């Protein structure tokens, strides 16, 4: 199948997308995949070096693009970003709210403080509210619907210790996504979310953390047998961006987790059996002297 045939099948050629945090990881993979689909792109990236690198890559690939250095936590910069996108493209068809971070805060909730809560709120939820609210009028103006895609996490759907506040804000994205989908459906605008499990990105290095002697265990930790890659979530975003592929999908969350949530505690054992009980002797990441690796 030729590139033109692929673009025709997906139906995104010529559409305009805006991606926040597009300079690395899932955001970068999404920008590159959208560009291959023939989209025109506006990208917000806080890091100047990453912004410059993405700008050069998109131009080299022939993508009509605008990469803006922008901190989406700041209302004035969000307004400037949307103004620049409108001036350049005159419309908006797809918004990918990709920014989010646990900011390195790990510890018991009782030891957390309100400054941490506020910082986590601003980067995981408040900025999403601001960017989305600013994008809706431009998306509605075309009269041709649109797609809003919010990046969440598997931790929105299961309990996780030591990052309780982060998880709470990610769970809030589910309610935001569902309710906004109901509200915007009358305009033909779909709203969905993508929730990845542990994914190799600039923020999280998963596979490389596993000692070589434990690499074989990865095929048992997840039904699909590996950690995620940025391209996995980018593919889900492409599906949700396309009216042709997902035109009747709204208010949903695609869990991109290699089957981990479905498996719950169930894991394969080395002998081919199964267990839902914890393997205490090792966590798979950490070398433990004298202990048999689980």
N, C-alpha and C positions, 0 to 999 in steps of 0.2 A: 504494500500500500504506500503510495507516495505521500509526501508531506501535505500537499494540497488536499488529497483525499482524507487524510487524518483530520485536517483542520475543518473540512466540510462536515465530517462526521461529528466532531465535537461542537461545532457551531459557535465558536468564540472569536473567530477572525474579525478584526476591526473593532471588537468591543473594548471598552476602557475599564481597567481594573486599578484599584488602589490597595497597596499592601503596606501595612505598618511593620516596622522591624524587619525589613527585607534584605538586610545586608549579610545575614549569616543564617545557618541552620535551616529550619523549616521555612522561614520567610524567604531566604535566598533560593532554596529549591523550588518554592512556589513561584517566585518571580521568573525563574528560568523556564519552568514548565509552561507558565502562562504565555511567555514570550514565544515559545515553540508552537503554541496553539494559535499564534497570530494576533494576540492581544496587544493593545497599546497600554502602557503602564505608567502609573505614578507610584513611587515608592518612598516611604519615610524611613530614615535610618539615623539614629542618634550618633553613631560613630563615624567620624569624618573619613577615616581610612577605608572602612567597609563601604561607605557610600561611594567613594571614588572608584573603588574596585568594581562594584556592581555597575556603576554608571558606564565604565569602560567596557565591561562584558556585554551589557545590553546593547550598547551602540555597535560593538563589533559584530553582534549577532543580527543587526539590522532591525532591532526593536525600536519603535517610536516610543521613547520613554523620558520620564522626568524623575530624577532621583534627588530628593530634598533632604538636607540635614535637618532633622526635626526631633524634638523631644515631645512625644505625644502626651506627656503628663502635663504640659503647659497649654492652657487654653489659647493663648495668643498665637503659639506656634501651630496649633491645630487649625485655627482660623486661617493662618497664612498658607498652610499646606493645602487646604481645600480651595482657597482662592487661586493658588498657583495651578492646581489641577483643573479647575474650571476654565481659567484663562488659556491653558494649553490645549485642552481636549473638548471643553464645552459640554461634557456629559460624564456620567459615571454609571457603569453597569454592574460592577462587582467590587465589593469591599471585603478585604480580608483583614480582620483584627487579629494580628499575629503576636503583638507584644504581650509579654508576661514574664514574670521572674519571681523566684522565691527569695532573691536578694541575699542568699547565703545565711538566712536566719533559720537556724536549726536548734531546737531546744524545747523543753517542756513548756506548755502553755502558761503555767503558773509563774514561770520566770520571764515571760515576754513582757514588753512594755508598749504603751500607746504610740510611741514614736514608730516602733516597728509596725504596728497595726496600720498606721496612717501611710507609711511608705508602701506596704504591701497593697493596701487599698488603691493607692494612686496608680501603681504600675499594673495591677491585675484587673481592676474593675472601673475605676473612675475614668481612666483614659479611654476605655472602650465606650463608655457612655458618651464622652465628649466627641470622639471621632465619629461614632455612629450618628449622633444627633446632627453633627455638622454635615454628614454625607447624605442624609435622607432627602433634603430638598433638591440637591443636584441629581440624585437618582430618580426622584419622582418627576423632575422637570422633563425628562425625555418621554415620559408616558409609555415606556416600553418595559416596565417592570425592573427587575434587577435581582441580585443575590448578595446577601450579607453572610459572611462566614466568620464565626468566632472561634479562635483557638482556645481550647480548654485543656483538660488533662484527665487521665484515668482516675486521678485522685479526687475528682469531683464525684465519683461514684463508689468509692470505697474509703474506709477509714485509713488514715496514715498518722503515725505518731511523729511528734517533733516538728511538724510543719502544719499545725492545726489551722492557723489563721489563713495561710496561703490556700489550704484546701477549702476553707469556708468560702473564700472569694471565688474560687474556681467553681464550686457548687452553685454559687449565685449566677454564674454565666448560663447555667442550664435554665434557670427561671427567666432570665433576661431574654435568652434565645427563643424560648417557647412563647412567652407573652408578646414579644415584639413580632414574632411570626404571625400571631393572630391579628395584631393591630395593623400590620402592613400588607396583609394578604389582599385587602381591597384594592391596593395599587399594583398588584402583580409582583410585589417584592417578596422574595423568599428569604427566610432567616434560618440558618442551621449552624451547627457547631461540629468541630473535629476534636476528639479527645485522645491524644496519643498516650501510650505507655512509655516507659523509659526508652529514649531515642538518642542516638549518637548525634550530638550537635556541638557547637562551640561552647555552650553552657554545660552540657552534660556529656562526659566521656564514659561510656558504659562498657563496651566490649574490651577496650584496652585496659580497663581496670581489673579484668578477670585474669588471674595468674595463668600462664600457659598450661599448667597441669590441671587446671579446672575448666578449660575451654570446652571440653567435651560435655560438661554438665549443662551448657546453655540449651542444648537441644531438648532437655527435659524440663527446664524452667518454664518455657512457653510452649503451647501446642505447636506453634509454627517453628519453634526451635532457634530463635535468635532475638537480639534486641532490635528495636526499630531503627530505621534510617530516615533522614529528612524527606527523601523522595516518597516514602510511604504516605506521610501526611499530605505532601504536596499533591499526590494523586487523588486523595480524598477531596481535597479542596478543588481540584480541577473538575471532578465529577459534580460537586455541589455548585460550582460556578456556571455550569452549562445547563441552560434551559432545555436543550435537546436531550441531555442525559438524565437530568433530575428535575424536570419541570413541575412535577407534582410532589416534590419532597420539600417540606417546610416544617419548622419546629422540631427537627430531629437532630440527634447527635450521632455522628459516626465514630464509633470507638475503634481506634487504630492501635491494636494491642497484641496482635499475634495470637488471639484467643485467650489471653490471660484472665480477663474478667469473667468469661464464660467458664473457665476452668476453676475459678475460685482458688481453693487451697490445693487442688489436685495437681500432682506432679508425677512424671514417670520416674521410676527407679532404674538403677543401672542394670538390674536383672530383667527388665522389661515389665515389671509389675507397676502398681500405682500406690500412692499414699496421699492422704490429706492431712497427715500429721507432720509437724515440723521435724526437720533433720537437724539435730542439735549440734553435731560435732563440728560443723563448719558452715559459714554463710556463702561459700563459693567465691567471694571476693578476697577474703583475707587468709593469708597463709598462717597456719597455726602449728607450731612446732610439736611434733609427736602425735598430732590428731589426724585421724583418717579423714580425708576430704569427703564431704557428704554429697 
